[in-house]
Amino acid sequence: MSLQSQTPPHTNAHRPNTPPPFPLTSSSSSSFHRAYILYTTYHTMFSGGTISDIWNKIELPLKIAQTAAIVEVLHSAVGLVRSPVFITAIQVASRLWILWGILDLAPAPRSQSLVLLSLPHLPRIAISLVTLMLAWCTTEIVRYAFFALKEMGLEPYYIKWLRYTLFIVLYPLGVASELGAVVLANAYLRKTGMWSWSMPNEFNFAFDYWLICWVAVFLYLPGFPVLYGYMLSQRRKVLGTSRKTKLS
């Protein structure tokens, strides 16, 4: 579940002529992330080829950048950013699970699409790795653009508006794509028993990763409206205040 774009950035009250503590901000370590986002977005949208071709091109930077996002939870925990620790941890954990626990394990989510609607004379509606990357990367493009401009003392209203508005479409698209990846991986995970431990064994303990994946899927159901409502409240707070400020 993608929520990073809605957590407000850390704001520091700097004294005049005192440079901001750039190394301590969440955007200070984002150069690689920005490069990864642009690279991934380009290959997802413009490089052509099959879904497997796209995966082969973006796999390495995707794994490095998304795994490195763990530091964002640490930044939140120690107060370097104002993002809520719990919400940041959920967002990062969900992406890491989809990346390492679904895409890296099963071939179907990185090579096939899941058709949601197919009607005569209408475009087919499907979700896949492509829609997942578009949701993740578009969110991050706007997020890091907002951070970079803020570091320069700029805060254009249109960037703020995009940052607190695009989630209305991108968040459901990202969630649907994540769940679609689990559905595509379902048969492979059940057949192979990946990351599972069956009985009998010396510890008298069993673990069914396939079942855990479906428990996680059902946790999305109550989690989605809660987190979506949180983002809507953040949007009202930030854009409502901005609108009043501009009109005053």
Phi, psi and omega per residue, in radians:
M1 nan 2.253 -3.051
S2 -1.717 2.043 -3.068
L3 -2.298 -0.090 -3.017
Q4 -0.991 -0.628 -3.001
S5 -1.198 -0.159 -3.069
Q6 -1.829 -0.177 -3.137
T7 -1.432 2.193 -3.036
P8 -1.133 2.478 -3.123
P9 -1.253 2.798 3.091
H10 -1.193 2.359 3.099
T11 -2.057 2.305 -3.134
N12 -2.001 2.434 3.067
A13 -1.574 1.715 -3.083
H14 -1.547 2.504 3.025
R15 -1.288 2.686 3.088
P16 -0.990 2.481 3.093
N17 1.147 0.183 3.084
T18 -1.858 2.078 -3.100
P19 -1.154 2.504 3.123
P20 -1.133 2.625 3.136
P21 -1.265 1.219 -3.023
F22 -0.897 -0.709 -3.119
P23 -1.125 -0.264 -3.051
L24 -1.690 -0.108 -3.093
T25 -1.510 2.780 -3.125
S26 -1.165 -0.408 -3.132
S27 -1.505 -0.154 -3.095
S28 -1.188 -0.492 -3.117
S29 -1.799 0.400 -2.989
S30 -1.716 0.042 -3.105
S31 -1.029 -0.815 3.110
F32 -1.123 -0.696 -3.139
H33 -1.094 -0.712 3.127
R34 -1.119 -0.737 3.113
A35 -1.099 -0.745 3.130
Y36 -1.100 -0.721 -3.118
I37 -1.105 -0.824 -3.135
L38 -1.122 -0.744 3.131
Y39 -1.084 -0.826 -3.106
T40 -1.150 -0.751 3.141
T41 -1.094 -0.741 -3.140
Y42 -1.052 -0.867 -3.080
H43 -1.226 -0.513 3.112
T44 -1.226 -0.701 -2.997
M45 -1.681 -0.573 -2.915
F46 -2.128 -0.291 -3.015
S47 -1.363 -0.286 3.108
G48 1.312 -3.016 -3.126
G49 1.589 -3.070 -3.132
T50 -1.448 3.031 3.077
I51 -1.070 -0.658 3.099
S52 -1.100 -0.678 3.111
D53 -1.093 -0.747 3.130
I54 -1.087 -0.771 3.140
W55 -1.052 -0.758 -3.123
N56 -1.078 -0.554 -3.117
K57 -1.414 -0.550 -3.026
I58 -1.835 -0.129 -2.992
E59 -0.958 -0.927 -3.033
L60 -1.123 -0.939 3.126
P61 -1.105 -0.573 3.115
L62 -1.097 -0.803 -3.115
K63 -1.156 -0.742 -3.128
I64 -1.125 -0.867 -3.045
A65 -1.189 -0.765 -3.104
Q66 -1.228 -0.600 3.085
T67 -1.201 -0.657 3.119
A68 -1.142 -0.293 3.131
A69 -1.128 -0.181 3.066
I70 -0.991 -0.562 -3.126
V71 -1.124 -0.390 3.111
E72 -1.153 -0.590 3.067
V73 -1.161 -0.714 3.106
L74 -1.126 -0.732 3.086
H75 -0.996 -0.763 3.135
S76 -1.163 -0.696 -3.091
A77 -1.155 -0.622 -3.105
V78 -1.661 0.027 3.033
G79 1.543 0.223 3.097
L80 -1.254 -0.435 3.020
V81 -2.286 2.804 -3.094
R82 -1.541 0.059 -3.123
S83 -1.070 2.353 3.073
P84 -1.051 2.294 -3.062
V85 -1.049 -0.805 -3.054
F86 -1.106 -0.795 -3.102
I87 -1.194 -0.721 3.093
T88 -1.084 -0.731 3.141
A89 -1.114 -0.696 3.118
I90 -1.096 -0.793 -3.115
Q91 -1.076 -0.833 -3.127
V92 -1.162 -0.753 -3.120
A93 -1.091 -0.705 -3.125
S94 -1.141 -0.697 3.118
R95 -1.173 -0.728 3.134
L96 -1.133 -0.654 3.104
W97 -1.117 -0.820 3.136
I98 -1.099 -0.712 -3.092
L99 -1.190 -0.993 -3.020
W100 -1.560 -0.544 -3.067
G101 -1.625 -0.190 3.135
I102 -2.205 -1.112 -3.071
L103 -1.091 -0.735 -3.085
D104 -1.288 -0.424 -3.072
L105 -1.552 -0.795 -2.979
A106 -1.882 2.399 -3.111
P107 -1.296 -0.531 -3.037
A108 -1.061 -0.796 -3.111
P109 -1.116 -0.367 3.134
R110 -1.803 0.231 3.124
S111 -2.480 -0.222 -3.065
Q112 -2.239 2.881 3.043
S113 -2.013 2.750 3.110
L114 -1.923 2.009 -3.090
V115 -1.370 2.158 3.109
L116 -1.647 -0.583 -3.101
L117 -2.655 2.266 3.112
S118 -2.453 1.852 -3.113
L119 -2.141 2.600 3.122
P120 -1.023 2.425 3.060
H121 1.180 0.193 3.103
L122 -2.191 2.610 3.098
P123 -1.079 2.461 3.113
R124 -1.274 2.359 3.112
I125 -1.782 2.077 -3.089
A126 -2.471 2.698 3.059
I127 -2.102 2.655 -3.057
S128 -2.881 -2.956 3.026
L129 -1.000 -0.581 -3.128
V130 -1.114 -0.854 3.139
T131 -1.179 -0.580 3.093
L132 -1.099 -0.823 -3.140
M133 -1.164 -0.646 3.104
L134 -1.103 -0.720 3.124
A135 -1.161 -0.845 -3.134
W136 -1.115 -0.849 -3.000
C137 -1.270 -0.699 3.125
T138 -1.082 -0.719 3.085
T139 -1.022 -0.789 -3.075
E140 -1.285 -0.570 3.083
I141 -1.018 -0.846 -3.137
V142 -1.183 -0.702 -3.103
R143 -1.071 -0.870 -3.102
Y144 -1.261 -0.520 3.033
A145 -1.106 -0.715 3.108
F146 -1.094 -0.793 3.123
F147 -1.100 -0.786 -3.088
A148 -1.089 -0.770 3.127
L149 -1.161 -0.629 3.129
K150 -1.140 -0.648 3.093
E151 -1.098 -0.500 3.125
M152 -1.542 0.106 3.139
G153 1.407 0.300 -3.129
L154 -1.972 2.563 3.097
E155 -2.626 1.229 3.133
P156 -1.024 2.440 -3.086
Y157 -1.112 -0.616 -3.083
Y158 -1.145 -0.603 3.094
I159 -1.191 -0.755 3.104
K160 -1.077 -0.730 -3.134
W161 -1.087 -0.776 3.113
L162 -1.088 -0.729 -3.091
R163 -1.096 -0.622 -3.102
Y164 -1.835 0.318 3.136
T165 -2.257 -0.678 -3.064
L166 -1.053 -0.437 -3.125
F167 -1.065 -0.420 -3.112
I168 -0.981 -0.616 3.077
V169 -1.739 -0.742 -3.003
L170 -1.222 -0.608 -3.122
Y171 -1.143 -0.867 3.051
P172 -1.063 -0.651 3.105
L173 -1.104 -0.757 3.126
G174 -1.119 -0.779 3.131
V175 -1.107 -0.793 3.127
A176 -1.064 -0.683 -3.136
S177 -1.217 -0.664 3.089
E178 -1.117 -0.807 3.139
L179 -1.169 -0.630 3.082
G180 -1.072 -0.662 3.099
A181 -1.089 -0.682 3.109
V182 -1.130 -0.752 3.127
V183 -1.073 -0.756 3.130
L184 -1.135 -0.559 -3.128
A185 -1.440 -0.202 -2.975
N186 -0.929 -0.934 -3.057
A187 -1.088 -0.726 -3.111
Y188 -1.158 -0.780 -3.110
L189 -1.124 -0.676 -3.130
R190 -1.257 -0.683 -3.109
K191 -1.212 -0.742 -3.047
T192 -1.526 -0.374 -3.079
G193 1.168 0.527 -3.134
M194 -0.968 2.386 3.095
W195 1.038 0.365 -3.138
S196 -1.925 2.762 -3.118
W197 -2.395 1.985 -3.056
S198 -1.757 2.783 3.068
M199 -1.634 2.758 0.048
P200 -1.418 2.604 3.024
N201 -2.638 2.985 -3.024
E202 -1.156 -0.372 -3.129
F203 -1.671 -0.066 -3.129
N204 0.935 0.821 -3.056
F205 -2.421 2.417 3.121
A206 -2.187 2.557 3.113
F207 -2.464 2.154 -3.116
D208 -1.963 1.766 -3.099
Y209 -1.128 -0.638 3.101
W210 -0.983 -0.772 3.140
L211 -1.177 -0.692 3.113
I212 -1.062 -0.655 3.108
C213 -1.071 -0.705 -3.140
W214 -1.296 -0.521 3.004
V215 -1.090 -0.746 3.111
A216 -1.090 -0.692 3.113
V217 -1.044 -0.791 -3.120
F218 -1.217 -0.421 3.054
L219 -1.214 -0.408 3.059
Y220 -1.093 -0.577 -3.024
L221 -1.071 -0.896 3.055
P222 -1.347 -0.443 -3.079
G223 -1.286 -0.616 -3.087
F224 -1.032 -0.941 -3.117
P225 -1.110 -0.566 3.131
V226 -1.149 -0.876 -3.114
L227 -1.229 -0.615 3.097
Y228 -1.155 -0.699 3.071
G229 -1.120 -0.661 3.083
Y230 -1.064 -0.766 -3.127
M231 -1.161 -0.656 3.085
L232 -1.111 -0.680 3.111
S233 -1.164 -0.665 3.068
Q234 -1.093 -0.684 3.136
R235 -1.122 -0.792 3.130
R236 -1.084 -0.701 -3.108
K237 -1.176 -0.801 -3.061
V238 -1.341 -0.897 -3.085
L239 -1.312 -0.518 3.081
G240 -1.135 -0.772 3.107
T241 -1.125 -0.720 -3.127
S242 -1.119 -0.706 -3.109
R243 -1.138 -0.762 3.130
K244 -1.111 -0.682 3.136
T245 -1.122 -0.703 -3.128
K246 -1.196 -0.553 -3.108
L247 -1.449 -0.355 -3.081
S248 -1.406 nan nan
